[in-house]
Amino acid sequence: MSQPASPRELFLAFNALALQGFGGVLPVAQRELVEKRGWLTREEFAEMLSVGQVLPGPNVCNLALMLGDRFFGWRGAFAALAGILTAPLVIVLALALLYAQVATHPVAQGAIRGMGAVSAGLIFAMAMKLAPTLKNNPLPLPLCAAALLAAWALVGALRVPLGWLVLGLGGALVLFAAWWLRRKGGAP
């Protein structure tokens, strides 16, 4: 497995990710960090993403911090985070100024709805690419499927706030996973 040569390379790589990932950087990050650069395996990416989803803040920022820290400590973490945030910050501020001028126009509203659909498609595609990593998951597949359906029902149908879902269902699943792994003779 390869690794970045310097914090500068991390900054440039994450800056490029941010500029490619319109509407969602995670699918682009998976392709770039795993398939193209080889800095992570699919399993490592899935693990880091899982931890990043539990931590406060945007998933990709958490992923950048963890990956940067892994290779260059705090300097790498700062470089990767700066890379993922710098260009989008400038672009979003410029777009916010522009959008304020055209927000009520039907074309602008349609474009926003279309971007939401594209983002959903990108996230679904990334999920399909990462699905093979579940074969190494020690928890039973039916339980994982039930947890997915429960999360979808709670958020999508019942409109349970995401924070309560993470605390409730997420907490219950973490406790179950710890019990299951102890029972099977694994970790925790």
Rosetta blueprint (number, residue, H / E / L):
1 M L
2 S L
3 Q L
4 P L
5 A L
6 S L
7 P H
8 R H
9 E H
10 L H
11 F H
12 L H
13 A H
14 F H
15 N H
16 A H
17 L H
18 A H
19 L H
20 Q H
21 G L
22 F L
23 G L
24 G L
25 V L
26 L H
27 P H
28 V H
29 A H
30 Q H
31 R H
32 E H
33 L H
34 V H
35 E H
36 K H
37 R L
38 G L
39 W L
40 L L
41 T L
42 R H
43 E H
44 E H
45 F H
46 A H
47 E H
48 M H
49 L H
50 S H
51 V H
52 G H
53 Q H
54 V H
55 L L
56 P L
57 G L
58 P L
59 N H
60 V H
61 C H
62 N H
63 L H
64 A H
65 L H
66 M H
67 L H
68 G H
69 D H
70 R H
71 F H
72 F H
73 G H
74 W H
75 R H
76 G H
77 A H
78 F H
79 A H
80 A H
81 L H
82 A H
83 G H
84 I H
85 L H
86 T H
87 A H
88 P H
89 L H
90 V H
91 I H
92 V H
93 L H
94 A H
95 L H
96 A H
97 L H
98 L H
99 Y H
100 A H
101 Q H
102 V H
103 A L
104 T L
105 H L
106 P H
107 V H
108 A H
109 Q H
110 G H
111 A H
112 I H
113 R H
114 G H
115 M H
116 G H
117 A H
118 V H
119 S H
120 A H
121 G H
122 L H
123 I H
124 F H
125 A H
126 M H
127 A H
128 M H
129 K H
130 L H
131 A H
132 P H
133 T H
134 L H
135 K H
136 N H
137 N L
138 P L
139 L L
140 P L
141 L H
142 P H
143 L H
144 C H
145 A H
146 A H
147 A H
148 L H
149 L H
150 A H
151 A H
152 W H
153 A H
154 L H
155 V H
156 G H
157 A H
158 L L
159 R L
160 V L
161 P L
162 L H
163 G H
164 W H
165 L H
166 V H
167 L H
168 G H
169 L H
170 G H
171 G H
172 A H
173 L H
174 V H
175 L H
176 F H
177 A H
178 A H
179 W H
180 W H
181 L H
182 R H
183 R H
184 K H
185 G L
186 G L
187 A L
188 P L
